[in-house]
Amino acid sequence: MTLVNLDANLAVALDALLTEQSVTRAAERLRTSPAAMSRTLARLRRVLQDPLLVRAGQTMVPTPRAEALRDEAAAVVRALAALLTPSGGVDPAALRRTFTVQTSDLVGAALAPGLLALARRQAPGVSLRVLAEEWEAGPALREGRVDLEIGAIDHVDPETRVEELVTLRMAAGVRAGHPLAEGTVTPARLAAAEHVAVSRRGRFTGPVDAALADRGLGRRVNAVLPGHLAAMALAAAGDMVCLVPTSLPGEPPSPLGDAARALGLWLLEIPLPLPPLTIGMAWHPRHTADGAHQWLRDAVRQVLRPAGQPV
């Protein structure tokens, strides 16, 4: 019979007994009582069918079988310690992994350049796959098809871990020279403009419509598109208004506004009490302690959180 047949506690006790050759000292080493250690020794003797330690005057000496087991017992305990010791993180430079992120086109456009730049410096073996948003991301996270979901997280399973990254407000994006850019933007002027809406589900209405309705106003939505990038491009090419997520007043700019600036859109204050938009990331708990996934989450924080915002 070899030590693979012993449970972990017995293997640890056997190593202590064979090292100390004393029930009392072995008990002190394992922070238990001499009586408990004596019972463990009796159990080891039954399991291994050998006395293991026998009296020789005032001391105890190992039997030949115990001598033969000494190195094996020590090796088993070292292996157990290595198995149960936290890994202490991961070396990003040694990573060879493709991460799959599910997010919107706007967040993907803001995330990909910064994340790949970080990977190029810290983890050159990392690749990024960005998938379009699904209506329900929980199964994809649970089944391991997606490493992270990033966006407005509002449909998670109970076990899903969620961390908020940044809180944004909505602004009205218009081309330079748009009539709405001249003078004060009022609810009535905003409602009178032509609008392009953004909705994965094809909805024509949203919070801005509820806020306008409270004032007896309604807007005309001429088109509904599934992503912000296409909607902003449409607004930049004509006289339509597109709602664009941007930083809250007094906060550092968010990279989520880079696409609007690149298209030359003007971002105008909306004179309505609209709810803020919180962008977060969600992952399955089996990835929480994984060093590679920790690197990914930290990299996302660095890219999407405005400078100076607490992590």
N, C-alpha and C positions, 0 to 999 in steps of 0.2 A: 504493500500500500504506500503510495506517494502522497506528498502534501497537497496535491490538487484535490484530494478527497476531503480535506478539512475546510471548515468555514473560516472566514477571515479572522474572527475573534480567537479561535483556537490556534491559528497559525501565528498570530501576534503573541499569544501567551506562550506558545512553545519556544519561540525565538527568545523571549525574555527569560524563560526558565533555563534554557541551554546556555545563554550568555552569562547569567548571574550565578547559575548553579546553586540557587538558594530561593526557597519559596518566599521568604520575607523580603529579600531584595527585589525579586521579580514583582512582588505585590507593590512595593514602593515605586518601582519603575512605571508600572501601569496604573498607579493611583487607585489601587483597590486594597482590600483587606487580606491578610495572610490566610484567613479561613476560606475566603472566596478563591484565592489562588490555589489552595490545597485541593478544593473541589475540582478546579479546572485541571490540575495535574492528574487527579484520579480519573477524570474523563479522558484525558489524553492517553493515559495508560490503557484504558479499555479500548479506545478507538485504534491505537497503534499496536496493541497487544505486546507491550514491552514496558518494563518498569521505568525506563528513561533516566531517572535520577534515583540513586540508592545511597543509603547511609554508609559513611566511612569515618567512624569516629564522630567528631563534631561537625563534619562537613558532609556535603552530598557530592557524589561523583557521577558523571554520565556513563550510561551503558554503551557498549559498542554501537548499538542501533542509534542511540542519541548522538554519538559522535558523527555517525554517517549522515544524520539528518541536519546537523548544525548549519552547514553552509546553505543547504536547500531552504531551511527555515528563514535564514537571513535574507536570501534572495527573494523569497515570496513576500516578505515584509517590505523590502525596498520597492518591489513592483507595485504593491498595494499603495505605498506612499506616493509613488509617481502617478498612479492612476487617479488618486483622490486629491492631488494637489492642483490648484487652479493653474491654468496654462501661463498666466502672466502677460496675456496680450498676444499680439501677432506682429511680425515684422512686415509692414506694408510693402517693402521692396521685394519680399519673397512671394507675395500673393500672385497667383495665377487663376483668375476668376472672372466670370462675366456676371455682372449684377443686372437684374431685370427690375425696372422701375415703371410703375403704371401711374400716368399723370396726364394732365391736359396739355394741349399744344403750347399754351403760353408758359406754363411752368416748365415744360420740357425745354423750350427755347431758352429760358432763363437759367435752367440748371445745367444743361449739357456742356456749354463752354467752360464754365467754372469748375465743374466736377472733373472733366477730362483734363483741364489744366492742372488740377491738384493731383490727379492720378499720374500725369506725366512726370511730376516732380517727386511724388512720394511712392507711387505704386504703379510702375510702368507696365506690369503684367495684368492690370485690371482693364476690362472692357465694359461698355455700358450698352444695354438694350432698353429702349424706351417704348412702352406699349401705350396705345390709346386708352383712355378711361373706359371702364365698364360701368354699368349701372350699379352692380354689386361687386365689390372687390374682395369681400370676405372669403369666398371659396378659393379665389386665386392665391391669397395669402396663406390660407390653411393648407392648400394642396401643394404649396411650394413653387407654383408657377411664377410668382411675383415675390421679389425680396422686399420691396417697399411700395406702398401707395402714398402719393403726395398730392395734396389738394385740400378741398373742403371736406373733411372726414365726417360723414354724418350717417353712415350705415354699417358700423363695425359690429363684429361678433363680440360676445362678452369677454372672450379671452384675448382679443386683439389689444396690443399695446399702441397707444396714441400719444404723440408729443406735438404740442403746438410750436410752430416755427415763427410765424409773423402774422400780425393783424393788419389788414388793409382796408381802405375805403374805396368806394366807386367814384370815378370822375367821368365826365362826359368828354370823349375823344372826338375831335373834329379836325378837318384839314385846315391849314393856314388859309385865311381869307373867308372862312365859313361865316355866314351872317350871324350865327350865335356867338362868335368870338368878338363881335363888336358890341360894346355896351354891357349892361348888367344882365346876367342870366337870371331870369325869373322862372318860377314853375310854369307860368303860361307860355313863355317863349320856348322853354324846353319841351312842353307838350306839343307845341305847334310844329316842331321840327320833324323831319323824317328820321326814323330809327331803324337800325339793324340790331336784332337781339341775338344773344348767344345762349344756346340751350342744347345739351346732349339729347334731350327728349323731345325737341322740337316745339317747346312751349313759347307762346307769344308774349306771355305776361310774367312779371316777377315783382320784387319788392318796390321797384320804382313806380309800377302801375298802381299798387296799393296806396303809396304815398300821394300820387297825383289824384287818385279817386277821392281821398279824404278832402281834397280841395275842389272837388267837382270837376276835375280835369281828366282827360284821357289822351294818350299819345297814339300815333299811328306807327305801327311796326311794319315796314315794307318787306323785311326779309328776316328769316331766322336761320342762323348758321350754327354748326356744332362746335366751333372753336373760335377763340378770340383772335387768332392771327388772321384768319380769313375775314372776320368781321372788321378788324382794324384796317386791313388792306382795302376793303370796300369803302369804309369811311374816308380813308386817305385819298381815294380816287374820285369822290363825289361829295354830295352835300348831306350825307347821312351821318347820324350821331351813333356812336358805339360806346357803351359803358366799359370802362377800363379799370382794373384793379390797380391802385397805387398806394403809396405810403400815407399814413395818417399825418395830419399837420404836426409839425415840430419834430418829426422823426426822420432819421437818415433815409435817403432814397433806397428803394428796393430794386434789385435787378429785374423784378417782374415788370418794371416800367420801361426797361431798355427797348423792348420791341416797339412800343408806342413812339418813343423818341426817334428810333431808327426810321420809322415810317413818316416822320415829320408831323405827327399829330399834336395838336394843342390839347392839353388836359384842363378842363374847366370845372370849377366847383359846382356841385349839384345842390341847389337850394332846397333840399328835402332831407328829412331825418331818416336816412337809410341805415339799415343795420350793417355793422362792420363785417368784413369777410376774413375769417381765420383760416390760414393755410397751415396744415399740419402734415405729419408723416405717420403712417401706421405700418406695423409689422407683426408677424406671428411671434408669440413668446419663445418658440424654440430657437429663435435667432438672437435673443437678448444677450446671452453671454458669449456668443460667437465673436472672436476677435476680428475677423474679416468684416462681419456685418457691423460691428462697432465702428470700424474705420469708415465704412460707407455712411453711417448715420452722422458721424462727426463731420465728414466732408460735406454732406447736405446742409448741415447747420451752418458751416462756414460760408457756403455759397448763397443760401437763401435768406439767412438772417441779416438784417442791416447791421452795419458796423456800429458797435457801441451798445447793441441790444444784448441783455444778459442771455447766456446760454443755459 
